[in-house]
Amino acid sequence: MRRLMAVSAIVFLGVGVGSLCCGAGPRPEHGLHYTEPAAVWDEAMPLGNGLLGALVWGDGRPLRISLDRTDLWDLRPVPKFQGPDYSYKTMRQWVKEGRIQDLHKLYDDPYGNPGPTKIPAGRIELMLEQGTAFKEASLDLAKATAEMRFGDGAVARVFVHARRPLGAIHVTSVKPPAATLIAPPFAGEITEEAGANKISAGDLATLRYEAPAQHRGERWTGYLQKGWGGFRFAAVLVWRQSDSGWLGVWSVATSKESDDPLATAKARCDEAIDQGFDALLHEHATWWRAYWDRASVSVPNAVIERQWYLETYKFGSAARPDTPPITLQGPWTADNMKIPPWKGDYHHDLNTELSYWPAYSGNRLEGAEGYVRWLWDTRENARAWTKRFFDLPGLNVPMTADLDQNQIGGWHQYTHSATTAAWLAHHFWLQWRYGMDRRFLVERAYPWFQDAAVFLEAVTAEKGPDGKRTLPLSSSPEINDNRLDAWFPSITNYDVALIRWVFERTAELADLLGEGRDAERWRRALAEMPDLAIDPNTRKLLVAKDYPLLASHRHFSHLMAIHPLGMIRWENGPTDQEIIKASIADLDRLGTKQWCGYSFSWLANLAARARDGERAERALEIFSRAFCLRNGFHCNGDQTDKGYSDFRYRPFTLEGNFAAAAGLQEMLLQSYSGTVRLFPAIPASWRDAAFDGLRAEGAFAVSAERNDGRVRSVRIVSEAGGLLCLENPFGDDRYVLSGVEREKVRTRGRDLLIDTRPGQTVTFSCK
C-alpha cells in the first residue's frame, strides 16, 4: 500500500524546474566591514590562494600586509627521536613502570624546541600621506579583495591572486605611499627563549638564522632569507606610479622551486606589474566567480549564514589541489615576532580532519584533493616512521607532523597514537564516496586502507581478557591530558571505533574491487575486535569500558562512532537513536566549561546527525558570537565572558571555522547512510531555506528549496551515474518529476530509487 501511495504522488512531465531561489555567491553583508581599523594581526582581513596568504590591517600609518607562504618551514629533525629509547616497546615498558617524567623528556619536551615549525614570510608596510585618516575597511568575499578607505579620498585595494603566486595592492592618493618590505625577525633580539609547555614556543629569533640579505633597485625591494639546512626564501615588492595611483606587486619564492628565489620572485612581480592592476584583478575575480558558482546556501539565521560564507571563503583561500594542506593557521601564520601557536603544524587528532569536513557536502572536492594528495605523497616518510618506532608492517602516521609528515613530538599518548592513519583514512573514503572516481579508489583509497589495516591488524595482535583484539596502549584525545592515566587499562572507544571502521571499510572496498580473499581477512579481524563500550543503564557511549566521561571536555573523541564515522546512525532505528540521545545528553549534563570553539562546531554536526536542528543552530550561533574574532577567525577561547567556557585565551586556529561550515551543511543535506535526505535537521522556525549545488555521496550535486515549511523544488545532477536513493522530501504532497523515465523510478518505504546515467539531471517540484 505504501508503495502504491508513493507512486501515485508522482506526476511525470517532460519539463524542467527553474533555478532555485538561492543565488550563487556571497552578498555584501556576508563580508567584513570595519569602521575601526584592525590594530593586531589576528583581526586582519585574510586573503590567500592556498600557497600565498596575506593579512591586511592597520590604519594607513602604516597600512600593513602580513605575508605568508604555506611551504615555509623550518624542518630540522628532533634529535631525541633518533635514539635507542625511541620505540613503541620502550614506551610500553616505561608506561608499565610509571616513568612519566622520562616519557615527558623523550616525547613531550622536544615540542618546546624552536624547530621544526612553520615560519612566516614577512610584512609590507605602506605609510600613507601625513594626516591621512582611516575611514573604513571591507572584505568583498565574492571578489576576495580587501579595500580600505581614508578621509582624504585615498583608497587601497589588495588581493592575493587566485591562481598565481603573487599579490597586488593599488592605492589612489595624491602622494605615493612610502613602501617598506620587512623580513621576519629571525636574527633579532631574543626576549623569550623557546621552551616546553607553551602555546607558542618562543621568539622567532630563537631559530637563530642569519640576518637576511637585503636587495634594492629602482622601484623595487627584496630580501633573501636563509633558513635551516640550506633552505632559502625570498620576498620581493615591485611598484609603479601612474596617473591612476600607486601599484605594488609582491611575491615569495623558495629554493625548492628555484636556485635563485630572489630572481624568481622579482620576475613574477615584473611580469604582473606590466599587466596592470585591472587585468590582474579580472583574472583573479574570474576564478572566484567560478568558485562561488559551485554552491550556495540561504537560511533565516543571518549569523549562521554569514559565518558559512566566511568559512567557505577562507576554505577557498586556504585549500587547493596543488598546494600544501591546511595547517593550524593555514596561510595566515602569526605576525607577532613569535613562533606560531603550536608550531603552526599538522595536528591529526582533530585539527586537519575537521578543517576538511566542509569540502565534501560543500562541493569543494578540489580543496580536499590537496589534503589526500599530500597524505599520499608523504606516506613513505610515515611508513618509515611506522617501521622505526612501532617495528610493525603497514602504515601509521605521526599525529603532530611537519610539512614532510615527520614526527615532531608533543603529548606522547596522542602524537604516537596507533590509530592516526585510521582517522586519515576517513578522508580517502569521503573523497571516494563524494567523487566516485574509480581510478582514485584503485590507486589511492584502497592502497591506503590496505596499509592502515595491515598495521592495525599487527598492532592489535595481542588479546585482552575478553579474548578480543586490543591495543597494548590506548588513549582518547585528549582525555587526562598527558598524565599517566591518559593511557587506559582497556581499549578506548576512540580507538575501537577507528579500528572497526577501517576493517569494515577495507573489506567493503576489497569486495568492490573483486578482492574476495582480502575481504574475508578484514572481516575476520573485525569479528575479533571488541564492541564499543556503552553504559548498560543510560546507553551512552563511554570513553572506555567502565569509564564514563567524567567532566566537561573539549574533544568528543569517545563519540567518533556517531560523527564523523557514522557507525551509530539515527537511521538505524530506536537502539542507535537511544545511544545518540543519551550521549549528547551526557555532554549537556557535564556542561561546556572546558570546551573550545571547535567543540561547539562539532556539537552542531553531532546534533544534526541526531535530527536536532534547534541544538545545532544554537551551537553554531554560540560559536560565531563567542569564539570568533571580528574577522571570523576561530580563537579557541570564549571572548564574551558569558560563561560558555573557562578558556579565555585567543590562539587562532582554523578547524573550528571549517567544522562550523560543515555543521550547517549537515543540517541541510545528509547522505552518509546511503540515502540522500534534504533538510534533515533544520529548526522548526526555519520555514524558508534553500541550498544550491551541495554534494551528496555517490557524486550527486543537489539543490533544494523549502518555502513556508514545505519542500518546493529539488534538482539533482548525477555526475557519475548509479543508484540515487532519495528520501521523499514532499511527504503526502503531490509533485512533478522530470528528467527520468517512469520505469526508472522505484520505491522502498519512504525512499525513491532512481537508476541514473552520468550527467543526468532529475528535477522535482511540488504541485
Buried (B, 14 or more C-beta within 10 A) or exposed (E): EEEEEBEEBBEEEEEBBEEBBBEBBBEEEBBBEBEEBBEEBBBBBBBBBBBBBBBBBBBBBBBBBBBBBBBBBBBBBBEBBEEEBBBBEBBEEBBEEEBBEBBBBBBBBBBBBBBBBBBBBBBBBBBBBEEBEBBBBBBBBBBBBBBBBBEBEBBBBBBBBBEBBBBBBBBEBEBBBEBEBBBBBBBBEBEBEBEBEBEBBBBBBBBEBEEBBEBEEEEBBBBBBBBBEEBBBBBBBBBBEEEEBBBBBBBBBBBEEBEBBBBBBBBBBBBBBEBBBEEBBEBBBEBBBEBBEBBBBBBBBEBBBBBBBBBBBBBBBBBBBEBBBBBBBBBBBBBBBBBBBBBBBBBBBBBBBBBBBBBBBBBBBBBBBBBBBBBBEBBEBBBEBBBBBBEBBBBBBBBBBBBEBBBBBBBBBBBBBBBBBBBBBBBBBBBBBBBBBEEBBEEBBBBBBBBBBBBBBBBBEEEBEEEBBBBBBBBBBBBBEBEEEBBBEBBBBBBBBBBBBBBBBBBBBBBBBEBEEBBEBBBEBBEBBBEBBBBEEBBBBBBBBEBBBEEBBBBBBBBBBBBBBBBBBBBBEEEBBBBBBBBBEBBEEBBBBBBBBBBBBBBBBBBBBBBBBBBBBBBBBBBBBBBBBEBBBBBBBBBEEEEBBEBEEBBBBBBBBBBBBBBBBBBBBBBBBBBBBBBBBBBEEBEBBBBBBBBBBBBBBBBBBBBEEEBBBBBBBBBBBBEBBBBBBBEEEEBBBBBBEEEBBBBEEBBBBBBBEEEBBBBBBBE
